[in-house]
């Protein structure tokens, strides 16, 4: 997430009420999670295990809970609670905007696009040409939708990320300031839920087709021409390369990559990254031919045991 204008390190520190290491006028251009940071961004870290990863990332400002040696060309924001302060920045730069109308006047809706009754379109949403948005769809702020997109009834686009810190007093949610981007010629079925990025984008690639009742987690990227069947759950921060097929009730771990043209058969648990161009099945996941051969072999096990007893 980039800020509308550049801010100084001193101004950001004053906003958070924290100390800092670096020149007063050090430029701060935005904020992002570590997997999507770029130069000028703030990244937060609150566990020693991940200090080095954050300090050596592309981020040039590190929001951290301990004063450490600052890498050359970077700056530090020293906070007693980086998670809380990251939320403070999200609230400041991407505050919740309440709506009193179904179609926000700041939204942009393209020529030929049809909205059925009881559709909600939030602030700063952009919808392209010749789309069909069926009844009771919710499209939350900042969403970008391309041309020729169909969204089925009851789908929620850009709900908050499922991202929590476990504190002694209860779970503390990391606020979502990112977007959902749906490219041209996408078809999304009924009752789907697509979470927006925490600071970046959740993206549905051009020409992809999603069945009913699918969940897509925050910051996940679907490539072009992906085919996703009903009741599939894709966790956050996943990458599905182009032309991936996931059949019904597939579930994935977070942060995995599924290679181009991979096919994952129904009810498979994708627990790790997998290469493209192959077909997979089972939990734990294996290539389907290997898995099916193993299952066939197991069917002969009682017969083999009986033969051993007879010897």
C-alpha positions as CSV (number, residue, x, y, z in Angstrom):
1,X,0.0,0.0,0.0
2,X,1.5,3.3,-1.1
3,X,0.6,6.5,0.7
4,X,-1.0,9.3,-1.3
5,X,2.1,11.4,-0.8
6,X,5.6,10.9,0.6
7,X,6.0,11.3,4.4
8,X,9.1,12.0,6.5
9,X,10.4,9.5,9.0
10,X,9.9,12.1,11.7
11,X,6.2,12.6,10.8
12,X,5.5,8.9,10.9
13,X,7.3,8.6,14.3
14,X,5.3,11.4,15.7
15,X,2.1,9.8,14.4
16,X,3.0,6.6,16.3
17,X,4.5,8.3,19.3
18,X,7.7,6.2,18.9
19,X,11.5,6.9,18.6
20,X,13.4,6.4,15.3
21,X,16.8,5.8,13.9
22,X,17.6,7.7,10.6
23,X,17.4,11.2,9.2
24,X,14.3,13.3,10.1
25,X,13.4,13.7,6.4
26,X,14.0,10.1,5.4
27,X,11.2,9.4,2.9
28,X,8.5,6.9,3.7
29,X,6.4,6.0,0.7
30,X,4.1,3.3,1.9
31,X,3.6,0.2,4.1
32,X,3.5,-3.5,3.2
33,X,3.7,-7.0,4.5
34,X,7.2,-8.6,4.1
35,X,6.3,-10.7,1.1
36,X,5.2,-7.7,-1.0
37,X,7.5,-4.8,0.3
38,X,9.3,-2.5,-2.1
39,X,11.7,0.3,-1.6
40,X,10.2,3.1,0.5
41,X,7.9,0.8,2.4
42,X,7.5,0.2,6.2
43,X,7.5,-3.4,7.2
44,X,6.8,-4.5,10.8
45,X,8.5,-7.2,12.9
46,X,7.9,-8.2,16.5
47,X,9.8,-11.4,17.0
48,X,13.6,-11.9,17.1
49,X,13.3,-14.9,14.9
50,X,12.3,-12.7,12.0
51,X,14.5,-9.6,12.6
52,X,17.1,-10.5,10.0
53,X,14.5,-11.2,7.4
54,X,12.8,-7.8,7.9
55,X,16.1,-5.9,8.1
56,X,17.3,-7.5,4.9
57,X,14.1,-7.2,3.0
58,X,13.3,-4.7,0.3
59,X,11.7,-2.4,2.9
60,X,13.6,0.7,3.7
61,X,11.9,1.4,7.0
62,X,11.6,-1.3,9.7
63,X,9.0,-1.0,12.5
64,X,10.6,-3.1,15.2
65,X,10.3,-3.7,19.0
66,X,14.0,-3.5,19.8
67,X,16.8,-1.1,18.9
68,X,19.2,-2.9,16.7
69,X,21.9,-1.9,14.3
70,X,20.3,-0.2,11.3
71,X,21.4,-1.4,7.9
72,X,22.9,1.2,5.6
73,X,20.4,3.2,3.6
74,X,17.5,2.2,5.9
75,X,15.7,3.6,8.9
76,X,14.1,2.2,12.0
77,X,10.9,3.0,13.9
78,X,11.3,1.7,17.5
79,X,8.0,0.6,19.0
80,X,6.9,-1.3,22.1
81,X,4.2,-2.9,19.9
82,X,4.8,-3.0,16.2
83,X,1.6,-4.9,15.5
84,X,-0.5,-2.3,17.2
85,X,1.4,0.5,15.4
86,X,1.0,-1.1,12.0
87,X,-2.7,-1.1,12.7
88,X,-2.5,2.6,13.7
89,X,-1.0,3.4,10.3
90,X,-3.7,1.4,8.5
91,X,-6.4,3.2,10.4
92,X,-4.8,6.6,9.5
93,X,-4.2,6.0,5.8
94,X,-7.1,3.6,5.0
95,X,-9.8,4.4,7.6
96,X,-13.2,2.7,7.6
97,X,-15.6,4.8,5.6
98,X,-19.3,4.2,6.6
99,X,-21.9,4.2,3.9
100,X,-25.4,5.5,3.9
101,X,-26.3,4.4,0.3
102,X,-26.1,1.1,-1.6
103,X,-24.0,2.5,-4.5
104,X,-21.3,4.9,-3.2
105,X,-21.1,8.2,-5.2
106,X,-17.3,7.8,-5.4
107,X,-17.6,4.5,-7.2
108,X,-17.1,4.2,-11.0
109,X,-19.3,1.9,-13.0
110,X,-18.6,1.2,-16.6
111,X,-20.9,1.4,-19.6
112,X,-23.2,-1.6,-20.1
113,X,-22.7,-2.9,-16.6
114,X,-25.8,-4.2,-14.8
115,X,-26.3,-4.2,-11.1
116,X,-29.2,-6.4,-9.8
117,X,-31.3,-5.4,-6.7
118,X,-29.6,-5.1,-3.3
119,X,-26.0,-4.9,-4.6
120,X,-23.7,-2.9,-2.4
121,X,-20.8,-1.0,-4.0
122,X,-18.4,0.7,-1.5
123,X,-16.3,3.8,-1.7
124,X,-13.8,4.2,-4.6
125,X,-14.8,0.9,-6.3
126,X,-14.1,0.7,-10.0
127,X,-16.2,-1.7,-12.2
128,X,-15.5,-2.0,-15.9
129,X,-17.7,-2.3,-18.9
130,X,-20.4,-5.0,-19.6
131,X,-20.3,-6.6,-16.2
132,X,-23.2,-8.4,-14.5
133,X,-23.4,-8.2,-10.8
134,X,-26.2,-10.3,-9.4
135,X,-28.4,-9.6,-6.4
136,X,-27.0,-9.2,-2.9
137,X,-23.4,-9.0,-3.9
138,X,-21.2,-6.9,-1.6
139,X,-18.2,-5.1,-3.1
140,X,-16.1,-3.4,-0.4
141,X,-14.1,-0.2,-0.9
142,X,-11.2,0.2,-3.3
143,X,-12.0,-3.0,-5.3
144,X,-11.1,-2.9,-9.0
145,X,-13.1,-5.0,-11.4
146,X,-12.3,-5.3,-15.1
147,X,-14.6,-5.7,-18.1
148,X,-17.0,-8.6,-18.9
149,X,-17.0,-9.9,-15.3
150,X,-19.9,-11.9,-13.8
151,X,-20.4,-12.2,-10.0
152,X,-23.0,-14.5,-8.6
153,X,-25.6,-13.7,-5.9
154,X,-24.5,-13.4,-2.3
155,X,-20.7,-13.2,-3.1
156,X,-18.6,-10.9,-0.9
157,X,-15.7,-9.2,-2.5
158,X,-13.0,-7.7,-0.3
159,X,-13.9,-8.8,3.2
160,X,-11.2,-8.4,5.9
161,X,-8.2,-10.7,6.1
162,X,-8.3,-13.6,8.6
163,X,-5.1,-12.5,10.4
164,X,-4.8,-12.3,14.2
165,X,-2.2,-12.0,16.9
166,X,-2.8,-14.1,20.0
167,X,-2.6,-11.9,23.0
168,X,-3.3,-12.9,26.7
169,X,-6.5,-10.9,26.6
170,X,-7.7,-12.4,23.3
171,X,-7.1,-12.3,19.5
172,X,-6.1,-9.0,18.0
173,X,-6.9,-8.5,14.3
174,X,-4.5,-7.1,11.8
175,X,-6.5,-4.5,9.9
176,X,-6.9,-4.8,6.2
177,X,-6.0,-1.8,4.0
178,X,-5.4,-3.6,0.7
179,X,-7.6,-4.4,-2.3
180,X,-9.2,-7.0,-4.5
181,X,-8.4,-6.8,-8.2
182,X,-10.5,-8.9,-10.6
183,X,-9.3,-8.8,-14.1
184,X,-11.3,-9.0,-17.4
185,X,-13.5,-11.9,-18.3
186,X,-13.7,-13.5,-14.8
187,X,-16.8,-15.4,-13.8
188,X,-17.4,-15.8,-10.0
189,X,-20.2,-18.0,-8.8
190,X,-22.7,-17.6,-5.9
191,X,-21.8,-17.4,-2.3
192,X,-18.1,-16.9,-2.7
193,X,-15.9,-14.9,-0.4
194,X,-12.7,-13.1,-1.5
195,X,-10.6,-11.4,1.2
196,X,-8.7,-8.2,0.3
197,X,-5.0,-7.9,0.9
198,X,-3.7,-6.7,4.2
199,X,-1.7,-4.0,2.4
200,X,-1.4,-5.4,-1.1
201,X,-3.8,-6.9,-3.6
202,X,-5.7,-10.2,-3.8
203,X,-5.9,-10.8,-7.5
204,X,-8.1,-13.0,-9.7
205,X,-6.4,-13.3,-13.1
206,X,-8.0,-12.7,-16.5
207,X,-10.3,-15.4,-17.8
208,X,-10.5,-17.3,-14.5
209,X,-13.7,-19.1,-13.6
210,X,-14.8,-19.7,-10.0
211,X,-17.6,-22.1,-9.0
212,X,-20.0,-21.5,-6.1
213,X,-19.0,-21.3,-2.4
214,X,-15.3,-20.7,-2.8
215,X,-13.1,-18.9,-0.2
216,X,-9.9,-17.0,-1.3
217,X,-7.7,-15.7,1.4
218,X,-5.9,-12.3,1.6
219,X,-3.0,-11.4,-0.8
220,X,-3.5,-14.6,-2.8
221,X,-2.9,-14.3,-6.6
222,X,-4.7,-16.4,-9.1
223,X,-3.1,-16.4,-12.6
224,X,-4.9,-16.3,-15.9
225,X,-7.5,-18.9,-16.9
226,X,-7.6,-20.7,-13.6
227,X,-10.6,-23.1,-13.0
228,X,-11.7,-23.5,-9.4
229,X,-14.5,-25.9,-8.4
230,X,-17.1,-25.6,-5.6
231,X,-16.2,-25.6,-1.9
232,X,-12.5,-25.0,-2.4
233,X,-10.6,-23.0,0.2
234,X,-7.5,-21.2,-0.8
235,X,-5.5,-19.7,2.1
236,X,-3.8,-16.4,2.2
237,X,-0.6,-15.4,0.4
238,X,-0.8,-18.2,-2.1
239,X,0.2,-18.0,-5.8
240,X,-1.7,-20.0,-8.4
241,X,0.1,-19.7,-11.7
242,X,-1.7,-19.6,-15.0
243,X,-4.2,-22.3,-16.0
244,X,-4.3,-24.1,-12.6
245,X,-7.3,-26.3,-12.0
246,X,-8.6,-27.1,-8.5
247,X,-11.5,-29.6,-8.3
248,X,-14.1,-29.6,-5.5
249,X,-13.3,-29.3,-1.8
250,X,-9.6,-28.8,-2.3
251,X,-7.9,-27.0,0.6
252,X,-4.5,-25.3,0.7
253,X,-2.0,-24.2,3.3
254,X,-1.0,-20.5,3.3
255,X,2.0,-19.2,1.4
256,X,2.2,-22.0,-1.2
257,X,2.7,-21.9,-4.9
258,X,0.9,-24.1,-7.4
259,X,2.7,-24.3,-10.7
260,X,1.3,-23.5,-14.2
261,X,-1.3,-26.0,-15.5
262,X,-1.2,-28.1,-12.4
263,X,-4.5,-30.1,-11.8
264,X,-5.5,-30.9,-8.2
265,X,-8.2,-33.5,-7.8
266,X,-11.1,-33.2,-5.4
267,X,-10.7,-33.2,-1.6
268,X,-6.9,-32.9,-1.8
269,X,-5.1,-31.0,0.9
270,X,-2.3,-28.9,-0.7
271,X,0.2,-28.8,2.1
272,X,3.2,-27.6,0.2
273,X,4.1,-25.9,-3.1
274,X,3.8,-28.2,-6.1
275,X,5.2,-28.1,-9.7
276,X,3.1,-27.3,-12.7
277,X,2.0,-29.6,-15.5
278,X,1.1,-32.5,-13.3
279,X,-2.0,-34.0,-11.7
280,X,-2.2,-34.4,-7.9
281,X,-4.4,-36.2,-5.4
282,X,-4.7,-37.0,-1.7
283,X,-3.6,-35.8,1.7
284,X,-0.7,-35.4,2.1
285,X,-0.6,-34.4,-1.6
286,X,1.1,-36.7,-4.2
287,X,1.1,-37.0,-7.9
288,X,-2.2,-38.8,-8.7
289,X,-0.6,-41.7,-10.5
290,X,1.7,-42.5,-7.6
291,X,-1.1,-42.1,-5.1
292,X,-3.6,-44.3,-7.0
293,X,-0.9,-47.1,-7.5
294,X,-0.4,-47.1,-3.7
295,X,-4.1,-47.3,-3.1
296,X,-4.4,-50.2,-5.6
297,X,-1.5,-52.0,-3.9
298,X,-3.1,-51.6,-0.4
299,X,-6.2,-53.4,-1.6
300,X,-4.1,-56.5,-2.1
301,X,-2.7,-56.3,1.4
302,X,-5.3,-58.6,3.1
303,X,-4.7,-61.2,0.4
304,X,-1.0,-61.1,0.9
305,X,-1.3,-61.4,4.6
306,X,-3.5,-64.4,4.2
307,X,-1.0,-66.1,2.0
308,X,1.8,-65.4,4.5
309,X,-0.3,-67.1,7.3
310,X,-0.9,-70.1,5.1
311,X,2.9,-70.7,4.6
